[in-house]
Amino acid sequence: MTTHPNVELMNQVYAAFTRGDLEAAAGFWTPDCIHYYPGRGPLSGSHQGIESAISFATKMFELTQGRIEMVVDEVGASDNYAFALVDTKYERDGKKLQMKFVNVSRIEDGKIAEFWTYPEDQYAVDEFWS
């Protein structure tokens, strides 16, 4: 059975991100990408353009001092979209957050053009980042 190319794309993005290689991860996004991160914390909002997406990820690593773990439970894809169910653990300032996230990507020419993050508990995420 052949793996869909957008499943491979998502697996490569998560592999790069979880090892902290933001430059490699950025290579899988379009230059004008948009990352939508919900909530009311310092990371929330629409991060437009690859520089903004990299800044978002850099800030996440700074706030957690690199204490981020992600285990991808499932990835699925069609020709235009992909999703990932991710078990995530973050630590910062004595706080811990562990929950599932669903991430949905719109794929354009083999790269991520739009990326939506959906946490299991938005209130817990807001509290964690505040």
C-alpha positions in Angstrom: 0.0 0.0 0.0 1.4 3.4 -1.0 1.3 6.3 1.5 -0.4 9.4 0.3 2.2 12.2 -0.4 0.4 14.6 1.9 0.7 12.0 4.8 4.5 11.9 4.1 4.6 15.7 4.1 3.0 15.9 7.5 5.2 13.2 8.9 8.3 15.1 7.7 7.0 18.4 9.2 6.4 16.8 12.6 9.8 15.0 12.5 11.6 18.3 11.9 9.6 20.2 14.4 10.0 17.7 17.2 13.7 17.6 16.8 13.7 21.5 17.0 14.8 22.0 13.4 12.6 24.9 12.5 14.5 25.7 9.3 13.8 22.2 8.0 10.1 22.4 9.1 9.7 25.8 7.4 10.8 24.2 4.1 7.5 22.3 4.0 5.4 25.5 4.1 4.6 28.0 1.3 6.2 31.5 1.7 2.8 33.1 2.2 1.4 30.4 4.5 -1.0 31.2 7.4 -0.9 29.4 10.8 -4.1 29.9 12.8 -3.6 29.4 16.5 -6.7 29.8 18.6 -7.1 31.4 22.0 -6.1 34.5 24.0 -2.5 33.8 24.9 0.8 35.3 23.6 0.9 32.7 20.7 -2.7 33.2 19.5 -3.7 34.7 16.2 -3.2 34.4 12.5 0.5 34.1 11.7 0.9 35.1 8.1 4.0 34.4 6.1 6.8 32.0 6.7 8.7 34.5 8.9 5.7 34.8 11.1 5.2 31.1 11.3 8.9 30.6 12.2 8.6 33.4 14.9 5.6 31.6 16.3 7.5 28.3 16.6 10.6 30.0 18.0 8.5 31.7 20.7 6.9 28.4 21.6 10.4 26.8 22.0 11.6 29.9 24.0 8.5 29.9 26.4 8.9 26.2 27.1 12.7 26.3 27.0 12.5 23.4 24.5 10.3 21.2 26.8 8.0 20.1 24.0 7.0 16.6 23.2 4.8 15.6 20.4 3.7 12.1 19.4 1.7 11.8 16.2 -1.0 9.3 16.7 -2.6 9.5 13.3 -2.2 11.3 10.0 -4.6 11.3 7.1 -4.8 13.1 3.8 -6.6 13.9 0.6 -5.1 15.7 -2.4 -5.8 19.1 -0.9 -5.9 18.6 2.9 -4.2 16.7 5.7 -4.8 16.2 9.4 -2.8 15.0 12.3 -4.0 13.9 15.7 -1.1 14.7 18.0 -0.5 13.9 21.7 1.3 17.0 23.0 3.2 17.7 26.2 4.5 21.2 27.1 6.2 22.5 30.2 6.9 26.1 31.3 7.4 28.0 34.5 6.4 25.0 36.6 3.2 24.4 34.6 2.5 21.3 32.5 0.1 20.8 29.7 -0.7 17.4 28.2 -3.5 17.0 25.7 -4.5 16.0 22.2 -4.5 18.5 19.4 -6.0 18.1 15.9 -4.1 20.0 13.2 -5.5 20.5 9.8 -3.5 21.7 6.8 -4.5 22.9 3.4 -1.9 21.6 0.9 -0.9 23.6 -2.2 1.8 22.3 -4.6 3.1 19.9 -2.0 3.5 22.4 0.8 1.4 23.6 3.7 -0.5 26.8 2.7 -2.8 27.0 5.7 -2.6 25.3 9.1 -5.3 25.3 11.8 -4.6 24.1 15.4 -7.5 22.7 17.5 -6.7 21.8 21.1 -8.7 19.4 23.2 -9.3 22.1 25.9 -8.8 25.7 24.7 -9.3 27.0 28.3 -6.4 24.9 29.5 -4.2 26.1 26.6 -5.0 29.7 27.4 -4.2 29.3 31.0 -0.9 27.5 30.2 0.4 30.2 27.9 -0.7 33.1 30.1 
